[in-house]
């Protein structure tokens, strides 16, 4: 039962890792979007 719990924990940890990776990618995309928008505005003026 102990190994089963450890397996469950490792699965949860890998899901958590995946989640943080997704959040990081979304955050990066958001920042890039803002940066591109600011750049476009600067070029228009």
C-alpha positions, 0 to 999 in steps of 0.5 A: 500500500505504501508503494501505491501511495508513493505512485499516486504522489509521483503522478500528482507531482507530475501533473503539478509540474505539467500545470506549472509548465502550462501556466508559464507558457500562458504567462509568456504568451500574455507578456509577448502579446502585450509587448507586440501590442506596445510595439505596434502602437509605437510604430503607428505613432 
